[in-house]
Amino acid sequence: MSGWSEKAVPDQRGRVAVVTGANSGLGYVTARELARKGARVVLACRSEVRGSEAADRIVAEVPGAEAQFGRLDLGNLSSVREFAAAFPYERLDLLVNNAGVMAMPYGTTVDGFETHFGVNHLGHFALTGLLLPALLDAPEARIVTVSSFMHTLANIDIDDLNSGRRYGRWTAYSRSKSANLLFTHELARRLAAAGSGVVATAAHPGYAATNLQAAGPRAEGRRGAERVMELGNRVFAQSAEAGALPSLYAATAPDVRPDSFYGPRVAMWRGAPARSWRAPWTLNDAMGQRLWAASEEMTGVVYDQLKA
């Protein structure tokens, strides 16, 4: 794994991939490199303009690439259902749950869920469940959910998943990233119990320069904080190309195992992808099952093929 780069991504010809939030940053790089290796890639994005422009950009950068836009708003469960219903392929080989929000002011999704929990976890939980039949029909399919090293700052509060008692933007973000890993843990367990060959795994980019960091301050008009985030990206962060490597590794490397977690090698911060440390609470079977039950109830999406 040492020195692993996007050049090591195996041949993806004949495979179909969905990458959420693929119009920019890590998602764009992930989608582009999968397309470069021959995958047919669906860029699942909220904005039709930005998503279509990103798909066109991939086709321009990568001769022969197959990339198309699919409208998906993870903060709106009706949109998630519409995306899954309109999915144009009978099978899905790779789902990269990449999109997310970070450190936003308190808000709620269309369905009334706290924004971080609703977008980062519930939207992807619903999407994965609705696309599961297509994933089960693909040989050697994978589900990669992008978490963060920031998950180490806060476990989920199963009795206050929507942060209704007290809200802190970084706590809410960190809890949603712990939820991503708990979801992966329970999904991997259920897939194994069902005898499925689908691999559920997770990744994180370390500290990568994307527009995610400045989005929260920008939304509130906190220009000073926005500039600090932009400066941090320039001085301390690795590039989006480097930050996408753990996701690409988790999505394509032959030695990836269920419920594994990959991130940058050096202090979970930067460098080539490697197995990453994760907080013990993200491996808690009982909590994973409780989060799963709550997620099914909140989204109305039940994984019929994967009963507990």
For each residue, the residues with C-beta under 8 A, 3 or more apart:
1: 4 249 253 255 272 273 274
2: 265 272
3: 272
4: 1 8 245 249 253 272 273
5: 8 245 272
6: 9 33 36 241 244 245 248
7:
8: 4 5 253
9: 6 12 33 34 36 37 248 252
10: 37 252 253 254
11: 37 38
12: 9 15 17 34 37 38 39 252
13: 37 38 39
14: 38
15: 12 38 39 40 93 94 138
16: 39 40 42 89 91 92 93 94 138
17: 12 31 34 39 40 41 42 92 93 94 95 96 251
18: 41 42 44 70 87 92 94 95 96 131
19: 22 27 30 31 34 41 42 43 44 96 98
20: 27 44 45 72 74 96 97 98 99 124 127
21: 24 25 26 27 44 45 98 99 100
22: 19 27 28 30 31 41 43 44 45 51 54 98
23: 27 28 43 45 47 50 51 53 54
24: 21 27 28 50 54 210 211
25: 21 28 29 208 210 211 212 240 243
26: 21 29 30 98 146 205 208 210 240 243 244 247
27: 19 20 21 22 23 24 30 31 43 96 98 99
28: 22 23 24 25 31 32 43 54 57 58 240
29: 25 26 32 33 240 241 243 244
30: 19 22 26 27 33 34 96 98 244 247 248 251
31: 17 19 22 27 28 34 35 41 43 54 58 67
32: 28 29 35 36 58 61 62 65 67
33: 6 9 29 30 36 37 244 248
34: 9 12 17 19 30 31 37 39 41 94 248 251 252
35: 31 32 38 39 40 41 58 62 65 66 67
36: 6 9 32 33 62 65
37: 9 10 11 12 13 33 34 252
38: 11 12 13 14 15 35
39: 12 13 15 16 17 34 35 66 93 94
40: 15 16 17 35 66 67 68 89
41: 17 18 19 22 31 34 35 58 65 66 67 68
42: 16 17 18 19 67 68 69 70 87 88
43: 19 22 23 27 28 31 51 54 55 58 67 68 69 70
44: 18 19 20 21 22 51 70 71 72 83 99 127
45: 20 21 22 23 48 50 51 54 69 70 71 72 99
46: 51 71 72 73 74 75 99
47: 23 50 51
48: 45 51 52 69 71
49: 52 53
50: 23 24 45 47 53 54
51: 22 23 43 44 45 46 47 48 54 55 69 70 71
52: 48 49 55 56 69
53: 23 49 50 56 57
54: 22 23 24 28 31 43 45 50 51 57 58 67 69
55: 43 51 52 58 59 67 68 69
56: 52 53 59 60
57: 28 53 54 60 61
58: 28 31 32 35 41 43 54 55 61 62 65 67
59: 55 56 62 65 67
60: 56 57
61: 32 57 58 65
62: 32 35 36 58 59 65
63:
64:
65: 32 35 36 41 58 59 61 62
66: 35 39 40 41
67: 31 32 35 40 41 42 43 54 55 58 59
68: 40 41 42 43 55
69: 42 43 45 48 51 52 54 55
70: 18 42 43 44 45 51 83 86 87
71: 44 45 46 48 51 79 82 83
72: 20 44 45 46 79 80 83 99 127
73: 46 76 79 80 110
74: 20 46 79 80 99 118 119 120 123 124 127
75: 46 79 109 110 111 115 118 119 123
76: 73 79 80 109 110 111
77: 80 81 110 111 122 123 126 299 300
78: 81 82 110
79: 71 72 73 74 75 76 82 83
80: 72 73 74 76 77 83 84 123 126 127 130
81: 77 78 84 85 126 130
82: 71 78 79 85 86
83: 44 70 71 72 79 80 86 87 127
84: 80 81 87 127 130 131
85: 81 82 130
86: 70 82 83
87: 18 42 70 83 84 92 131 134
88: 42
89: 16 40 92 134
90: 134 137
91: 16 134 135 137 138 141
92: 16 17 18 87 89 95 131 134 135 137 138 141
93: 15 16 17 39 135 138 140 141 142
94: 15 16 17 18 34 39 141 142 144 251 252
95: 17 18 92 127 128 131 135 141 142 143 144
96: 17 18 19 20 27 30 144 146 247 251
97: 20 124 127 128 143 144 145 146 180
98: 19 20 21 22 26 27 30 144 146 247
99: 20 21 27 44 45 46 72 74 119 123 124
100: 21 116 119 120 146 176 212
101: 104 115 116 119 120 173 212 215 216
102: 116 173 212 213 215 216
103: 169 170 173 213 216
104: 101 107 115 116 169 173 215 216 219
105: 169 216 219 220
106: 114 115 163 167 169 172
107: 104 114 115
108: 111 112 113 114 115 118 162
109: 75 76 112 113 114 115 118 119 122 123
110: 73 75 76 77 78
111: 75 76 77 108 118
112: 108 109
113: 108 109 117 118 122 162 298
114: 106 107 108 109 117 118 161 162 163 164 167 172
115: 75 101 104 106 107 108 109 118 119 172
116: 100 101 102 104 119 120 121 163 172 173 175 176
117: 113 114 120 121 122 161 162 163 172 175 176 179
118: 74 75 108 109 111 113 114 115 121 122 123
119: 74 75 99 100 101 109 115 116 122 123 176
120: 74 100 101 116 117 123 124 173 176 177 179 180
121: 116 117 118 124 125 176 179 180 183 295
122: 77 109 113 117 118 119 125 126 295 298 299
123: 74 75 77 80 99 109 118 119 120 126 127
124: 20 74 97 99 120 121 127 128 145 180 183
125: 121 122 128 129 183 295 299 301
126: 77 80 81 122 123 129 130 299 301
127: 20 44 72 74 80 83 84 95 97 123 124 130 131
128: 95 97 124 125 131 132 135 143 187
129: 125 126 132 299 301 302 303
130: 80 81 84 85 126 127 301
131: 18 84 87 92 95 127 128 134 135
132: 128 129 135 136 303 305 306
133: 136 137 305
134: 87 89 90 91 92 131 137 138
135: 91 92 93 95 128 131 132 138 141 143 198
136: 132 133 141 196 198 305
137: 90 91 92 133 134
138: 15 16 91 92 93 134 135 141 198
139: 197
140: 93 197 199
141: 91 92 93 94 95 135 136 138 197 198 199
142: 93 94 95 198 199 200 201 250 251 256
143: 95 97 128 135 184 187 198 199 200 201
144: 94 95 96 97 98 201 202 203 247 250 251
145: 97 124 180 181 183 184 200 201 202 203
146: 26 96 97 98 100 180 202 203 204 205 247
147: 151 177 178 180 181 184 202 203 204 261
148: 151 173 174 177 204 205
149: 152 204 206 263 268 269 276
150: 153 170 173 174 177
151: 147 148 154 174 177 178 180 181 204 278 279 282
152: 149 174 278 279
153: 150 170 171 174
154: 151 171 174 175 178
155: 175 178 279 281 287
156: 161 175 178 179 182 281 287 291
157: 160 161 163 175
158: 161 287 290 291 294
159:
160: 157 163 164 165
161: 114 117 156 157 158 294 298
162: 108 113 114 117
163: 106 114 116 117 157 160 166 167 168 171 172 175
164: 114 160 167
165: 160
166: 163
167: 106 114 163 164 171 172
168: 163 171 172
169: 103 104 105 106 172 173 216
170: 103 150 153 173 174
171: 153 154 163 167 168 174 175
172: 106 114 115 116 117 163 167 168 169 175 176
173: 101 102 103 104 116 120 148 150 169 170 176 177
174: 148 150 151 152 153 154 170 171 177 178
175: 116 117 154 155 156 157 163 171 172 178 179
176: 100 116 117 119 120 121 172 173 179 180
177: 120 147 148 150 151 173 174 180 181 204
178: 147 151 154 155 156 174 175 181 182 279 281 282
179: 117 120 121 156 175 176 182 183 291
180: 97 120 121 124 145 146 147 151 176 177 183 184 202
181: 145 147 151 177 178 184 185 202 261 278 279 282
182: 156 178 179 185 186 281 282 284 287 288 291
183: 121 124 125 145 179 180 186 187 288 291 292 295
184: 143 145 147 180 181 187 188 200 201 202 259 261
185: 181 182 188 189 259 282 283 284 285 288
186: 182 183 189 190 285 288 289 291 292
187: 128 143 183 184 190 191 200 306
188: 184 185 191 192 199 200 201 258 259
189: 185 186 192 193 259 285 288
190: 186 187 193 194 303 306 307 308
191: 187 188 194 196 198 199 200 258 306
192: 188 189 195 196 258
193: 189 190 306
194: 190 191 305 306 307
195: 192
196: 136 191 192 306
197: 139 140 141
198: 135 136 138 141 142 143 191
199: 140 141 142 143 188 191 256 257 258
200: 142 143 145 184 187 188 191 258 259
201: 142 143 144 145 184 188 250 256 257 258 259 260 261 262
202: 144 145 146 147 180 181 184 250 259 260 261 262
203: 144 145 146 147 246 247 249 250 261 262 263 273
204: 146 147 148 149 151 177 246 261 262 263 268 276
205: 26 146 148 208 243 244 246 247 263 264
206: 149 238 243 246 263 264 268 269 270 271
207: 232 236 237 238 243 269 270
208: 25 26 205 237 238 239 240 242 243 244
209: 233 234 237 238 239 240 243
210: 24 25 26 213 233 240 243
211: 24 25 214 215
212: 25 100 101 102 215
213: 102 103 210 216 229 230 232 233
214: 211 217 218 226 229 230 233
215: 101 102 104 211 212 218 219
216: 101 102 103 104 105 169 213 219 220 225
217: 214 220 222 223 224 225 226 228 229
218: 214 215 221 222 226
219: 104 105 215 216
220: 105 216 217
221: 218
222: 217 218 225 226
223: 217 226 227
224: 217 227 228
225: 216 217 222 228 229
226: 214 217 218 222 223 229 230
227: 223 224 230 231
228: 217 224 225 231 232
229: 213 214 217 225 226 232 233
230: 213 214 226 227 233 234
231: 227 228 234 235
232: 207 213 228 229 235 236 237
233: 209 210 213 214 229 230 236 237
234: 209 230 231 237
235: 231 232
236: 207 232 233
237: 207 208 209 232 233 234 243 270
238: 206 207 208 209 242 243 264 269 270 271
239: 208 209 242 243
240: 25 26 28 29 208 209 210 243 244
241: 6 29 244 245
242: 208 238 239 245 264 270 271
243: 25 26 29 205 206 207 208 209 210 237 238 239 240 246 264
244: 6 26 29 30 33 205 208 240 241 247 248
245: 4 5 6 241 242 248 249 264 272 273
246: 203 204 205 206 243 249 250 262 263 264 273 276
247: 26 30 96 98 144 146 203 205 244 250 251 262
248: 6 9 30 33 34 244 245 251 252 273
249: 1 4 203 245 246 252 253 256 262 273
250: 142 144 201 202 203 246 247 253 256 260 262 273
251: 17 30 34 94 96 142 144 247 248
252: 9 10 12 34 37 94 248 249
253: 1 4 8 10 249 250 256
254: 10
255: 1
256: 142 199 201 249 250 253 260 262
257: 199 201 260
258: 188 191 192 199 200 201
259: 184 185 188 189 200 201 202 283
260: 201 202 250 256 257 275
261: 147 181 184 201 202 203 204 275 276 278
262: 201 202 203 204 246 247 249 250 256 273 274 275 276
263: 149 203 204 205 206 246 268 273 274 276
264: 205 206 238 242 243 245 246 267 268 269 270 271 272 273 274 276
265: 2 271 272 273 274
266: 269 270 271
267: 264 270
268: 149 204 206 263 264 276 277
269: 149 206 207 238 264 266
270: 206 207 237 238 242 264 266 267
271: 206 238 242 264 265 266 274
272: 1 2 3 4 5 245 264 265
273: 1 4 203 245 246 248 249 250 262 263 264 265
274: 1 262 263 264 265 271
275: 260 261 262
276: 149 204 246 261 262 263 264 268
277: 268
278: 151 152 181 261 282 283
279: 151 152 155 178 181 282
280: 283 284
281: 155 156 178 182 284 287
282: 151 178 181 182 185 278 279
283: 185 259 278 280
284: 182 185 280 281 287 288
285: 185 186 189 288 289
286: 289 290
287: 155 156 158 182 281 284 290 291
288: 182 183 185 186 189 284 285 291 292
289: 186 285 286 292 293 308
290: 158 286 287 293 294
291: 156 158 179 182 183 186 287 288 294 295
292: 183 186 288 289 295 296 308
293: 289 290 296 297
294: 158 161 290 291 297 298
295: 121 122 125 183 291 292 298 299 301
296: 292 293 299 300 301 302 303
297: 293 294 300
298: 113 122 161 294 295
299: 77 122 125 126 129 295 296
300: 77 296 297
301: 125 126 129 130 295 296
302: 129 296
303: 129 132 190 296 306 307
304: 307
305: 132 133 136 194
306: 132 187 190 191 193 194 196 303
307: 190 194 303 304
308: 190 289 292
